[in-house]
Amino acid sequence: MLDLTHETPKPKTIAGARHDWELVIGMEVHAQVASNAKLFSGASTRFGAEPNANVSFVDAAMPGMLPVINEFCVEQAVRTGLGLKAAINLNSAFDRKNYFYPDLPQGYQISQLYHPIVGEGEVLVEMGPGVARLVRIERIHLEQDAGKSVHDMDPNMSFVDLNRTGVALMEIVSRPDIRGPEEAAAYIAKLRQILRYLGTCDGNMQNGNLRADVNVSICRPGAYEKYQETQDFSHLGTRCEIKNMNSMRFIQQAIEVEARRQIAIVEAGGKVDQETRLYDPDKGETRSMRSKEEAHDYRYFPDPDLLPLEIEQAWVDAIADALPELPDARKARYMADFGLTDYDATVLTAEKENAAFFEAVAEGRDGKMAANWILNELFGRLKKDDSDISQSPLTPAQLGGLIDLIAAGDISGKIAKDVFAILYDEGGDAAQIVEARGLRQVTDTGAIEAEVDKVIAANPAQVEKARANPKLAGWFVGQVMKATGGKANPAAVNQLVSAKLGL
């Protein structure tokens, strides 16, 4: 449940011409199930296939073809529910949602209205160190996706691609607990992170594998608290749904634009109509798509071709036992075991690939040092190259080898950065690079003392200044490091300079 040590962020307030207003936002997120086959057929789900290449007789709604449930998709939905701390319903059922679209061959969508597979859960959305919002999940249900209509290939005709038809979706429905555009984007980001850790959805928003319908309404300050006390939606304003959002940046923009549209209507004495709208990022506006349908408009009824779905608690327990460590738990472990800051642990656990790379480097080594090299040096170079950790030319073993040389005192931090650049650009092994290029750190105090004596003897005026102001001793350290090509042990240099100057 909610960590009560977290402070709850204040709701977003927008000033209208006459009043201040607050936002109330709920989301219906459609997450494509990570599965090689569709929900009710064995057709492939591979993205980028030729149009209508991934279509079975069931998907095309050929006469006499019956759906057969994909057990793996059910398992993925259960895994998602468990990851969101949600109740798993051992008995659920599929319904037909009837509407006509050219890219919906059956004339209905198989979904779950009355008995979803997953019940109430929660997502803790961090808005900054110590500040979080608990967003309640109302339900998760399985349903099949529709196809895609293509209107830009011919001036006189439209085309239909049924490759997505029948692909399994998890619709994750939140309560109206989100209070601003930034929170909405943070919620999507956190949900995407959890799904990717679980392996139940790849979260690729560009490919449409994760998209959101955003419900926005406005209310006067204090009205939301009344809703929380009574669960009476009449305290909230009429909501409008912004359909098919697949960009966190556009989600924030659309919420802001829609809120201001509703405020202008209400303050002018008008009434907001409940409807479905689309966001146009080029024009910076939302426009009406259709009047908002209610459940009865779709004429839902139980699907006669599918028996009720019954699963066993032992099966659910086995899935729960196999769940991976999730982001919040992993972040807490990094802070406790490695002494990482909240920020560093957050960045390292943002993507499971980042976390896996860090753990491979940190194993048997100083975790803080490993984190610093990954966050500062590796991520800095990857960002410069517009790459991510999956494209890193540097392996955990290579970076770990470099850190081992630093820990052993074989190279200084400055030399280590030079070796890192060589490893990143040319590859190789850190120890071999150090040996081949003569970069090993000088630890022989006799050799270092000789260089210190030379620098002191050559700069008598600077010696007097340093004895009068000990802070200037750093100048001698710099000269010795320069003379040794950065290979002298910095600690030994500092100690010898201080002793020679009598500081």
Secondary structure, 3 states (H helix, E strand, C coil): CCCCCCECCCCCEEECCCCEEEEEEEEEEEEECCCCECCCCCCECCCCCCCCCCCCCCCCCCCCCCCCCCHHHHHHHHHHHHHCCCCECCEECCEEEECCCCCCCCCEEEECCCCCCECCEEEEEEEECCEEEEEEEEEEEEEECCCEEECCCCCCCCEEECCCCCCEEEEEEECCCECCHHHHHHHHHHHHHHHHHHCCCCCCCCCCCEEEEEEEEEECCCHHHHHHHHCCHHHCCCCEEEEEECCHHHHHHHHHHHHHHHHHHHHCCCCCCCEEEEEECCCCEEEEEEECCCHHHHCCEECCCCCCEECCHHHHHHHHHCCCCCHHHHHHHHHHHHCCCHHHHHHHHCCHHHHHHHHHHHCCCCHHHHHHHHHHHHHHHHHHCCCCHHHCCCCHHHHHHHHHHHHCCCCCHHHHHHHHHHHHHHCCCHHHHHHHCCCCCECCHHHHHHHHHHHHHHCHHHHHHHHHCHHHHHHHHHHHHHHCCCCECHHHHHHHHHHHHCC
